[in-house]
Amino acid sequence: MATAATGRWSDFWTRLASALILGPVALLALWQGGLAWDMLIAVVMSGLGGEWGRLAGLGSPLVLPVFMLIIWLTALSLGFFPALLALAALTLFTVMLFGRFAAAGIPYAGIGGLALLWLRLQPEHGLMDTLFLVGVVWGTDIGAYLVGRVLGGAKMAPKISPGKTWSGATGGLLIGGLCGALLVGSFHGNAGQALLPAFLLSICAQAGDLLESAIKRHLGVKDSGTTIPGHGGLFDRVDGFLAAAPCAALLALCAQGGWPGWL
């Protein structure tokens, strides 16, 4: 029993050290916006392209990172609709060159990256909307990790991700929702009304985590890469954002101005 308990926490300090280094960098870029945020997203999108290329077994590791940077540059120079067209065209081109699995990485990483770019660029509520998303996803990740390891219990999807439990999923949902509500309450005073969108984004983030786990299980790999100590690759770290960011952007777009407009 002691060995099992120790195993649950074997990666805790490495994960914590990585989070304490990378978390402030991401928050600083988010707070600054502009070039700092744009460059952070460029690094993440190109890095995801490189990881997916390795997972797909592409001979050239630079093809997908270059494609991702083309999409990123198109968004900043021509707009987001042209960027989506570029994403679709490059996806079809990759299907013809390398097959469907290699091509799937472009919309998988690209749509989430574009959503993060668009969300932060909104002039009135961009900072708050993106901070809300980050708070919910990080709260979900931390809550699921801690509660799942403390309580354990029934496995959520043992054939996809043996480590995930229903207690962890519930803890992630509750803590992610609480983080979102606290953030909105601090700035706008209507914390209770923020719970529903926070829960929705938390569910999306956990679905994104499960999707990435299913992909890794299909490929027979433990992590998507070795970029981040304790976390694996970039996909292992941002899988929740790739699913939750498009949902957040859609909600903000429908609200015509962001969370404060529809809370």
KOLTIFI-678769 format. One record per residue (C-alpha): residue number from 1; residue in three letters; x, y, z. Coordinates in nm, 3 decimals, padded with zeros to 5 digits. Example, Ala and Ser with C-alpha at 12.3 -4.5 7.8 and 13.67 -1.06 7.14 Angstrom:
REM KOLTIFI-678769
+------+------+---------+---------+---------+
| pavo | segu |      c1 |      c2 |      c3 |
+------+------+---------+---------+---------+
|    1 |  ALA |  01.230 | -00.450 |  00.780 |
|    2 |  SER |  01.367 | -00.106 |  00.714 |
+------+------+---------+---------+---------+
REM end
This chain:
REM KOLTIFI-678769
+------+------+---------+---------+---------+
| pavo | segu |      c1 |      c2 |      c3 |
+------+------+---------+---------+---------+
|    1 |  MET |  00.000 |  00.000 |  00.000 |
|    2 |  ALA |  00.283 |  00.241 |  00.083 |
|    3 |  THR |  00.450 |  00.166 | -00.248 |
|    4 |  ALA |  00.127 |  00.236 | -00.438 |
|    5 |  ALA |  00.075 |  00.561 | -00.249 |
|    6 |  THR |  00.431 |  00.668 | -00.323 |
|    7 |  GLY |  00.381 |  00.583 | -00.690 |
|    8 |  ARG |  00.081 |  00.812 | -00.709 |
|    9 |  TRP |  00.302 |  01.106 | -00.613 |
|   10 |  SER |  00.623 |  01.001 | -00.785 |
|   11 |  ASP |  00.605 |  01.284 | -01.038 |
|   12 |  PHE |  00.465 |  01.551 | -00.808 |
|   13 |  TRP |  00.780 |  01.754 | -00.740 |
|   14 |  THR |  00.894 |  01.746 | -01.102 |
|   15 |  ARG |  00.550 |  01.861 | -01.218 |
|   16 |  LEU |  00.547 |  02.134 | -00.953 |
|   17 |  ALA |  00.892 |  02.264 | -01.051 |
|   18 |  SER |  00.795 |  02.278 | -01.419 |
|   19 |  ALA |  00.469 |  02.457 | -01.336 |
|   20 |  LEU |  00.646 |  02.714 | -01.118 |
|   21 |  ILE |  00.880 |  02.798 | -01.405 |
|   22 |  LEU |  00.644 |  02.789 | -01.702 |
|   23 |  GLY |  00.330 |  02.921 | -01.530 |
|   24 |  PRO |  00.463 |  03.272 | -01.458 |
|   25 |  VAL |  00.606 |  03.296 | -01.811 |
|   26 |  ALA |  00.266 |  03.217 | -01.961 |
|   27 |  LEU |  00.084 |  03.455 | -01.726 |
|   28 |  LEU |  00.328 |  03.737 | -01.798 |
|   29 |  ALA |  00.281 |  03.691 | -02.173 |
|   30 |  LEU | -00.097 |  03.682 | -02.122 |
|   31 |  TRP | -00.091 |  04.000 | -01.915 |
|   32 |  GLN |  00.131 |  04.184 | -02.163 |
|   33 |  GLY | -00.065 |  04.068 | -02.465 |
|   34 |  GLY |  00.051 |  04.194 | -02.803 |
|   35 |  LEU |  00.383 |  04.059 | -02.926 |
|   36 |  ALA |  00.452 |  03.862 | -02.607 |
|   37 |  TRP |  00.130 |  03.659 | -02.636 |
|   38 |  ASP |  00.163 |  03.624 | -03.013 |
|   39 |  MET |  00.513 |  03.482 | -02.982 |
|   40 |  LEU |  00.412 |  03.243 | -02.704 |
|   41 |  ILE |  00.134 |  03.104 | -02.924 |
|   42 |  ALA |  00.377 |  03.078 | -03.216 |
|   43 |  VAL |  00.619 |  02.874 | -03.007 |
|   44 |  VAL |  00.341 |  02.648 | -02.881 |
|   45 |  MET |  00.182 |  02.595 | -03.224 |
|   46 |  SER |  00.513 |  02.517 | -03.395 |
|   47 |  GLY |  00.615 |  02.291 | -03.107 |
|   48 |  LEU |  00.287 |  02.102 | -03.133 |
|   49 |  GLY |  00.346 |  02.063 | -03.505 |
|   50 |  GLY |  00.687 |  01.914 | -03.437 |
|   51 |  GLU |  00.552 |  01.672 | -03.178 |
|   52 |  TRP |  00.271 |  01.559 | -03.406 |
|   53 |  GLY |  00.515 |  01.511 | -03.692 |
|   54 |  ARG |  00.724 |  01.280 | -03.474 |
|   55 |  LEU |  00.415 |  01.090 | -03.359 |
|   56 |  ALA |  00.309 |  01.051 | -03.723 |
|   57 |  GLY |  00.655 |  00.930 | -03.821 |
|   58 |  LEU |  00.721 |  01.204 | -04.077 |
|   59 |  GLY |  01.067 |  01.197 | -04.231 |
|   60 |  SER |  01.106 |  01.575 | -04.210 |
|   61 |  PRO |  01.046 |  01.720 | -03.861 |
|   62 |  LEU |  01.003 |  02.074 | -03.997 |
|   63 |  VAL |  00.703 |  02.027 | -04.227 |
|   64 |  LEU |  00.424 |  02.058 | -03.972 |
|   65 |  PRO |  00.593 |  02.330 | -03.762 |
|   66 |  VAL |  00.628 |  02.539 | -04.079 |
|   67 |  PHE |  00.263 |  02.478 | -04.168 |
|   68 |  MET |  00.157 |  02.584 | -03.819 |
|   69 |  LEU |  00.361 |  02.904 | -03.845 |
|   70 |  ILE |  00.200 |  02.981 | -04.181 |
|   71 |  ILE | -00.143 |  02.955 | -04.016 |
|   72 |  TRP | -00.027 |  03.173 | -03.725 |
|   73 |  LEU |  00.120 |  03.436 | -03.956 |
|   74 |  THR | -00.191 |  03.438 | -04.175 |
|   75 |  ALA | -00.408 |  03.508 | -03.870 |
|   76 |  LEU | -00.197 |  03.804 | -03.762 |
|   77 |  SER | -00.145 |  03.954 | -04.107 |
|   78 |  LEU | -00.469 |  03.877 | -04.294 |
|   79 |  GLY | -00.722 |  03.785 | -04.026 |
|   80 |  PHE | -00.873 |  03.477 | -03.871 |
|   81 |  PHE | -01.107 |  03.374 | -04.151 |
|   82 |  PRO | -00.816 |  03.359 | -04.400 |
|   83 |  ALA | -00.621 |  03.167 | -04.133 |
|   84 |  LEU | -00.898 |  02.907 | -04.114 |
|   85 |  LEU | -00.893 |  02.878 | -04.493 |
|   86 |  ALA | -00.515 |  02.831 | -04.481 |
|   87 |  LEU | -00.561 |  02.567 | -04.211 |
|   88 |  ALA | -00.812 |  02.378 | -04.426 |
|   89 |  ALA | -00.590 |  02.401 | -04.736 |
|   90 |  LEU | -00.278 |  02.283 | -04.552 |
|   91 |  THR | -00.475 |  01.998 | -04.395 |
|   92 |  LEU | -00.585 |  01.875 | -04.738 |
|   93 |  PHE | -00.233 |  01.919 | -04.873 |
|   94 |  THR | -00.093 |  01.715 | -04.584 |
|   95 |  VAL | -00.349 |  01.439 | -04.644 |
|   96 |  MET | -00.221 |  01.407 | -05.001 |
|   97 |  LEU |  00.144 |  01.414 | -04.896 |
|   98 |  PHE |  00.153 |  01.217 | -04.572 |
|   99 |  GLY | -00.190 |  01.068 | -04.502 |
|  100 |  ARG | -00.486 |  01.140 | -04.279 |
|  101 |  PHE | -00.323 |  01.085 | -03.941 |
|  102 |  ALA | -00.042 |  01.332 | -04.009 |
|  103 |  ALA | -00.295 |  01.583 | -04.143 |
|  104 |  ALA | -00.520 |  01.550 | -03.837 |
|  105 |  GLY | -00.258 |  01.725 | -03.625 |
|  106 |  ILE | -00.309 |  02.053 | -03.813 |
|  107 |  PRO | -00.671 |  02.120 | -03.709 |
|  108 |  TYR | -00.610 |  01.951 | -03.374 |
|  109 |  ALA | -00.342 |  02.202 | -03.275 |
|  110 |  GLY | -00.423 |  02.485 | -03.513 |
|  111 |  ILE | -00.784 |  02.557 | -03.419 |
|  112 |  GLY | -00.697 |  02.577 | -03.050 |
|  113 |  GLY | -00.400 |  02.802 | -03.122 |
|  114 |  LEU | -00.609 |  03.036 | -03.336 |
|  115 |  ALA | -00.876 |  03.048 | -03.067 |
|  116 |  LEU | -00.620 |  03.154 | -02.807 |
|  117 |  LEU | -00.487 |  03.423 | -03.039 |
|  118 |  TRP | -00.834 |  03.556 | -03.120 |
|  119 |  LEU | -00.956 |  03.552 | -02.762 |
|  120 |  ARG | -00.668 |  03.762 | -02.628 |
|  121 |  LEU | -00.684 |  04.008 | -02.918 |
|  122 |  GLN | -01.036 |  04.122 | -02.834 |
|  123 |  PRO | -00.994 |  04.488 | -02.735 |
|  124 |  GLU | -01.244 |  04.520 | -02.451 |
|  125 |  HIS | -01.255 |  04.186 | -02.273 |
|  126 |  GLY | -00.966 |  03.992 | -02.427 |
|  127 |  LEU | -00.752 |  03.982 | -02.114 |
|  128 |  MET | -01.037 |  03.882 | -01.884 |
|  129 |  ASP | -01.176 |  03.621 | -02.124 |
|  130 |  THR | -00.838 |  03.454 | -02.170 |
|  131 |  LEU | -00.755 |  03.474 | -01.800 |
|  132 |  PHE | -01.090 |  03.312 | -01.723 |
|  133 |  LEU | -01.008 |  03.027 | -01.964 |
|  134 |  VAL | -00.660 |  02.979 | -01.818 |
|  135 |  GLY | -00.792 |  02.982 | -01.461 |
|  136 |  VAL | -01.058 |  02.722 | -01.536 |
|  137 |  VAL | -00.827 |  02.487 | -01.727 |
|  138 |  TRP | -00.544 |  02.511 | -01.476 |
|  139 |  GLY | -00.789 |  02.470 | -01.188 |
|  140 |  THR | -00.933 |  02.163 | -01.360 |
|  141 |  ASP | -00.590 |  02.010 | -01.414 |
|  142 |  ILE | -00.475 |  02.074 | -01.058 |
|  143 |  GLY | -00.803 |  01.963 | -00.904 |
|  144 |  ALA | -00.818 |  01.641 | -01.105 |
|  145 |  TYR | -00.455 |  01.558 | -01.024 |
|  146 |  LEU | -00.475 |  01.623 | -00.650 |
|  147 |  VAL | -00.823 |  01.486 | -00.579 |
|  148 |  GLY | -00.766 |  01.181 | -00.797 |
|  149 |  ARG | -00.448 |  01.091 | -00.614 |
|  150 |  VAL | -00.584 |  01.159 | -00.267 |
|  151 |  LEU | -00.919 |  00.982 | -00.306 |
|  152 |  GLY | -00.851 |  00.733 | -00.587 |
|  153 |  GLY | -01.153 |  00.515 | -00.651 |
|  154 |  ALA | -01.329 |  00.393 | -00.964 |
|  155 |  LYS | -01.148 |  00.441 | -01.292 |
|  156 |  MET | -01.308 |  00.680 | -01.538 |
|  157 |  ALA | -01.184 |  00.528 | -01.865 |
|  158 |  PRO | -00.941 |  00.245 | -01.784 |
|  159 |  LYS | -00.897 |  00.140 | -02.148 |
|  160 |  ILE | -00.800 |  00.493 | -02.248 |
|  161 |  SER | -00.626 |  00.638 | -01.942 |
|  162 |  PRO | -00.584 |  00.400 | -01.645 |
|  163 |  GLY | -00.480 |  00.680 | -01.410 |
|  164 |  LYS | -00.796 |  00.889 | -01.440 |
|  165 |  THR | -01.068 |  00.840 | -01.179 |
|  166 |  TRP | -01.421 |  00.967 | -01.135 |
|  167 |  SER | -01.315 |  01.135 | -00.812 |
|  168 |  GLY | -01.043 |  01.323 | -01.000 |
|  169 |  ALA | -01.285 |  01.426 | -01.276 |
|  170 |  THR | -01.532 |  01.554 | -01.018 |
|  171 |  GLY | -01.260 |  01.736 | -00.826 |
|  172 |  GLY | -01.134 |  01.894 | -01.147 |
|  173 |  LEU | -01.484 |  02.008 | -01.240 |
|  174 |  LEU | -01.552 |  02.162 | -00.900 |
|  175 |  ILE | -01.214 |  02.332 | -00.858 |
|  176 |  GLY | -01.209 |  02.452 | -01.219 |
|  177 |  GLY | -01.556 |  02.601 | -01.172 |
|  178 |  LEU | -01.455 |  02.761 | -00.844 |
|  179 |  CYS | -01.145 |  02.918 | -01.001 |
|  180 |  GLY | -01.352 |  03.067 | -01.282 |
|  181 |  ALA | -01.615 |  03.198 | -01.043 |
|  182 |  LEU | -01.353 |  03.356 | -00.816 |
|  183 |  LEU | -01.184 |  03.528 | -01.108 |
|  184 |  VAL | -01.507 |  03.675 | -01.244 |
|  185 |  GLY | -01.625 |  03.766 | -00.894 |
|  186 |  SER | -01.300 |  03.952 | -00.828 |
|  187 |  PHE | -01.342 |  04.169 | -01.138 |
|  188 |  HIS | -01.717 |  04.191 | -01.196 |
|  189 |  GLY | -01.895 |  04.078 | -00.880 |
|  190 |  ASN | -02.120 |  03.814 | -01.039 |
|  191 |  ALA | -01.933 |  03.499 | -00.945 |
|  192 |  GLY | -02.237 |  03.271 | -00.927 |
|  193 |  GLN | -02.332 |  03.330 | -01.289 |
|  194 |  ALA | -01.980 |  03.237 | -01.398 |
|  195 |  LEU | -02.017 |  02.880 | -01.271 |
|  196 |  LEU | -02.207 |  02.750 | -01.574 |
|  197 |  PRO | -01.952 |  02.863 | -01.838 |
|  198 |  ALA | -01.671 |  02.756 | -01.607 |
|  199 |  PHE | -01.818 |  02.407 | -01.574 |
|  200 |  LEU | -01.864 |  02.389 | -01.952 |
|  201 |  LEU | -01.502 |  02.481 | -02.016 |
|  202 |  SER | -01.387 |  02.237 | -01.747 |
|  203 |  ILE | -01.578 |  01.954 | -01.917 |
|  204 |  CYS | -01.424 |  02.051 | -02.252 |
|  205 |  ALA | -01.077 |  02.054 | -02.098 |
|  206 |  GLN | -01.123 |  01.706 | -01.949 |
|  207 |  ALA | -01.260 |  01.579 | -02.280 |
|  208 |  GLY | -00.949 |  01.717 | -02.450 |
|  209 |  ASP | -00.733 |  01.535 | -02.198 |
|  210 |  LEU | -00.913 |  01.208 | -02.267 |
|  211 |  LEU | -00.883 |  01.258 | -02.643 |
|  212 |  GLU | -00.508 |  01.302 | -02.618 |
|  213 |  SER | -00.487 |  00.994 | -02.395 |
|  214 |  ALA | -00.681 |  00.794 | -02.654 |
|  215 |  ILE | -00.441 |  00.907 | -02.926 |
|  216 |  LYS | -00.139 |  00.806 | -02.718 |
|  217 |  ARG | -00.298 |  00.471 | -02.634 |
|  218 |  HIS | -00.364 |  00.412 | -03.006 |
|  219 |  LEU |  00.000 |  00.490 | -03.085 |
|  220 |  GLY |  00.134 |  00.293 | -02.789 |
|  221 |  VAL |  00.327 |  00.585 | -02.633 |
|  222 |  LYS |  00.320 |  00.714 | -02.276 |
|  223 |  ASP |  00.378 |  01.083 | -02.354 |
|  224 |  SER |  00.356 |  01.296 | -02.667 |
|  225 |  GLY |  00.715 |  01.407 | -02.613 |
|  226 |  THR |  00.976 |  01.500 | -02.353 |
|  227 |  THR |  00.962 |  01.878 | -02.375 |
|  228 |  ILE |  00.836 |  01.951 | -02.023 |
|  229 |  PRO |  00.978 |  01.752 | -01.728 |
|  230 |  GLY |  00.703 |  01.583 | -01.529 |
|  231 |  HIS |  00.441 |  01.661 | -01.792 |
|  232 |  GLY |  00.576 |  01.494 | -02.106 |
|  233 |  GLY |  00.530 |  01.688 | -02.427 |
|  234 |  LEU |  00.346 |  02.002 | -02.522 |
|  235 |  PHE |  00.032 |  01.809 | -02.612 |
|  236 |  ASP |  00.036 |  01.658 | -02.263 |
|  237 |  ARG |  00.041 |  02.008 | -02.116 |
|  238 |  VAL | -00.205 |  02.194 | -02.342 |
|  239 |  ASP | -00.449 |  01.918 | -02.441 |
|  240 |  GLY | -00.719 |  02.077 | -02.225 |
|  241 |  PHE | -00.666 |  02.417 | -02.386 |
|  242 |  LEU | -00.691 |  02.272 | -02.737 |
|  243 |  ALA | -01.047 |  02.159 | -02.660 |
|  244 |  ALA | -01.160 |  02.439 | -02.427 |
|  245 |  ALA | -01.019 |  02.741 | -02.615 |
|  246 |  PRO | -01.242 |  02.702 | -02.925 |
|  247 |  CYS | -01.543 |  02.669 | -02.695 |
|  248 |  ALA | -01.439 |  02.981 | -02.504 |
|  249 |  ALA | -01.388 |  03.176 | -02.828 |
|  250 |  LEU | -01.729 |  03.066 | -02.956 |
|  251 |  LEU | -01.899 |  03.175 | -02.635 |
|  252 |  ALA | -01.722 |  03.511 | -02.642 |
|  253 |  LEU | -01.807 |  03.556 | -03.010 |
|  254 |  CYS | -02.175 |  03.484 | -02.950 |
|  255 |  ALA | -02.174 |  03.727 | -02.659 |
|  256 |  GLN | -02.031 |  04.002 | -02.884 |
|  257 |  GLY | -01.789 |  04.126 | -02.624 |
|  258 |  GLY | -01.690 |  03.850 | -02.390 |
|  259 |  TRP | -01.790 |  03.701 | -02.059 |
|  260 |  PRO | -01.915 |  04.020 | -01.889 |
|  261 |  GLY | -02.163 |  04.067 | -02.175 |
|  262 |  TRP | -02.344 |  03.741 | -02.116 |
|  263 |  LEU | -02.291 |  03.661 | -01.748 |
+------+------+---------+---------+---------+
REM end
